[in-house]
Amino acid sequence: MDLIDTHCHLNFNAYKDDLDAVIQRTLDAGMRVINVGSQSSTSQRAVDMAKQYPGKLFAAIALHPLHLFETYVDEVEIPFKTREEVFDPAYYSNLAKQPGVVAIGECGLDYYRVPEGVEEAVFIKKQKATLLQQIQLAQDHDLPMILHVRTSKEEPQRAYLETLDVLKHVGFNNGVVHCYTGDLETAKKILDAGFMISFTGIITFPNAKELLPIVQYVPMDRVMVETDSPYLAPPPYRGKRNEPLYVQYVAQKIAEVKGLQVSEVEEQTTGNAEKFFSLK
Ligand SMILES: [Zn+2]
């Protein structure tokens, strides 16, 4: 198995007790991973891990929109409370120069829940301003972006469309929309704008069948696979902690939906990730 988990968080506390063992079985399977930062501390940790395992573990660094406000986050399965952080361009620019850093991310727009005591307009304005700063960071360092987009239940496409608007406004399209859960029409807009789309184990969930026509639609040279570990474990492990090895279930589902061999999906998505993140 030569898969690349293009989005996971082995840099998060969920792995603090057995990180070495998780990394070891990931590497034993012939895999490489991109550890994605969500704030200054986890970005730094992703960079440290990339230095420790050069050519195997890579890092993406950014400030996730949820960390712009102090808020309680009900992530699927693992709830947590975020601390408020202000984006510091100098700090992240220094990190971006470190070896093993292959992307700016995850950042983007998250409209899922407006924190208590915050006005919606302020909530959105601050996110867009911080996204723009991070696009600048990606441009300065010639790195692709890993985009996090989460919509509100009431307006299920709005955060996607507004993320695209912000990126179009500055003419940037070297990015991947991670953990895609929007509709087909929005997926077409994302692809037309030149972005990649990556899927998580959500496509294997029995209650996410509406995503399968999108999996079917996305061309093989525009798709990547990811786990978003420790979140979103696929059905055999649903409710448990996810890990990079389980990215194989995502590849299997794509193969099943597209009527391809799993090996073809592995080869193509790995090639896409190598090219997108300039891994060799
Ligand atoms: Zn993530």
Residues whose N, C-alpha, C, O or C-beta is under 5 A from the ligand:
A	BS01	ZN	D228
